[in-house]
């Protein structure tokens, strides 16, 4: 039987035809650094979580709930904090790299809010 050849994708569906916003140098720099920080924080959080899990296993198998619990609680808390920071930094970094956020726009909004607060404080 004769099989029909697969149709080539239409030009409007290809990546080159889609609109990709331009990303400035500063936004690209900030985005790449945030992405790197996010990945490193996630890696450190995962490693610390594994370490805390091993410590928990040792505490449970030895049946000693003395001073071994303190590093376990601190390590677990720090691990979850690092994992959370990693996810947030990664998400923000990707937004900067994709052009969904821009450093100039974010700084401008910050300055505008600051000026509005000062004007409001003077008006009281």
Backbone torsions as a table, in degrees:
resi	resn	phi	psi	omega
1	UNK	NA	151.3	-177.9
2	UNK	-93.8	119.1	178.8
3	UNK	-92.8	137.1	178.5
4	UNK	-69.3	143.5	179.2
5	UNK	-71.8	146.2	-179.6
6	UNK	-65.1	141.3	-178.2
7	UNK	-76.0	141.6	176.6
8	UNK	-73.6	149.1	-179.0
9	UNK	-65.4	145.0	178.5
10	UNK	-70.1	149.2	-176.1
11	UNK	-59.8	-30.7	-178.6
12	UNK	-73.5	-12.9	179.4
13	UNK	-97.3	-6.3	-178.7
14	UNK	-80.9	161.5	-178.0
15	UNK	-65.7	-34.7	-177.3
16	UNK	-68.7	-25.8	-178.9
17	UNK	-83.6	-19.3	179.8
18	UNK	-73.8	151.9	179.1
19	UNK	-78.5	122.8	174.3
20	UNK	-121.1	120.1	-177.7
21	UNK	-67.4	149.0	178.6
22	UNK	-73.5	142.7	179.8
23	UNK	-114.6	127.6	179.8
24	UNK	-73.2	168.1	-178.2
25	UNK	-64.3	-42.3	-178.4
26	UNK	-68.0	-42.5	178.0
27	UNK	-64.0	-38.0	177.8
28	UNK	-65.9	-40.8	178.4
29	UNK	-63.8	-49.2	-179.5
30	UNK	-63.1	-43.2	-180.0
31	UNK	-62.6	-43.5	-179.9
32	UNK	-67.3	-37.4	178.4
33	UNK	-68.8	-41.2	177.1
34	UNK	-63.7	-39.5	178.0
35	UNK	-63.8	-43.3	178.6
36	UNK	-65.0	-44.1	177.7
37	UNK	-62.2	-40.9	178.6
38	UNK	-62.6	-43.0	179.1
39	UNK	-66.2	-42.5	179.3
40	UNK	-66.7	-41.4	178.5
41	UNK	-65.1	-39.7	177.0
42	UNK	-64.6	-40.0	178.0
43	UNK	-65.6	-44.5	178.2
44	UNK	-65.3	-39.2	178.0
45	UNK	-64.2	-41.0	178.2
46	UNK	-65.1	-43.2	178.8
47	UNK	-63.5	-41.3	179.1
48	UNK	-67.9	-34.5	177.4
49	UNK	-66.9	-39.1	175.8
50	UNK	-64.0	-43.6	178.0
51	UNK	-60.4	-44.0	178.9
52	UNK	-65.7	-35.9	177.0
53	UNK	-65.0	-40.1	177.2
54	UNK	-66.0	-42.5	177.3
55	UNK	-61.8	-39.7	177.8
56	UNK	-63.0	-42.9	178.1
57	UNK	-60.8	-41.7	178.9
58	UNK	-66.3	-39.9	178.6
59	UNK	-64.9	-41.3	-178.4
60	UNK	-69.5	-42.7	-177.1
61	UNK	-73.3	-30.7	178.5
62	UNK	-83.9	-15.8	-177.9
63	UNK	57.4	43.2	177.7
64	UNK	-120.0	113.7	-179.6
65	UNK	-107.3	37.1	-178.7
66	UNK	-83.1	-127.9	-177.0
67	UNK	-76.4	-3.8	178.3
68	UNK	-71.7	-15.3	-177.1
69	UNK	-76.3	-31.2	-176.4
70	UNK	-61.2	-52.7	178.4
71	UNK	-63.5	-27.7	178.7
72	UNK	-65.7	-47.3	-179.6
73	UNK	-68.2	-44.2	-179.9
74	UNK	-65.0	-45.3	179.8
75	UNK	-63.6	-42.3	178.2
76	UNK	-64.6	-42.0	178.7
77	UNK	-64.9	-44.2	178.9
78	UNK	-65.4	-35.9	178.7
79	UNK	-63.2	-45.9	-180.0
80	UNK	-67.7	-34.9	176.7
81	UNK	-64.7	-44.1	179.0
82	UNK	-64.9	-38.9	177.4
83	UNK	-63.3	-40.9	179.0
84	UNK	-66.3	-44.1	178.0
85	UNK	-62.4	-40.1	179.8
86	UNK	-61.7	-43.0	179.8
87	UNK	-66.1	-43.5	-179.4
88	UNK	-65.7	-43.9	-179.6
89	UNK	-65.8	-39.9	178.0
90	UNK	-62.8	-44.5	-179.2
91	UNK	-63.3	-44.4	178.8
92	UNK	-65.7	-42.0	178.9
93	UNK	-60.3	-42.2	178.6
94	UNK	-66.2	-34.2	177.3
95	UNK	-64.6	-40.9	177.8
96	UNK	-66.6	-40.4	-178.0
97	UNK	-70.8	-30.0	179.7
98	UNK	-84.6	-9.0	-179.8
99	UNK	87.9	8.9	178.8
100	UNK	-77.0	-22.0	175.4
101	UNK	-130.4	153.0	177.7
102	UNK	-135.8	140.5	-177.6
103	UNK	-63.2	-43.9	-178.8
104	UNK	-60.9	-42.9	179.9
105	UNK	-65.7	-41.9	179.9
106	UNK	-66.3	-41.1	178.4
107	UNK	-66.9	-41.2	177.9
108	UNK	-60.4	-42.8	177.7
109	UNK	-65.2	-38.3	178.3
110	UNK	-63.0	-45.8	-179.6
111	UNK	-64.8	-40.8	179.6
112	UNK	-63.2	-42.7	177.5
113	UNK	-63.7	-40.2	-179.2
114	UNK	-63.5	-43.8	178.8
115	UNK	-65.0	-41.1	179.3
116	UNK	-63.0	-39.9	178.5
117	UNK	-65.2	-41.2	179.8
118	UNK	-65.0	-41.3	179.0
119	UNK	-64.7	-38.6	179.1
120	UNK	-67.0	-38.5	179.4
121	UNK	-67.4	-36.6	178.7
122	UNK	-70.5	-30.5	-178.1
123	UNK	-72.4	-16.2	-177.6
124	UNK	-77.2	NA	NA
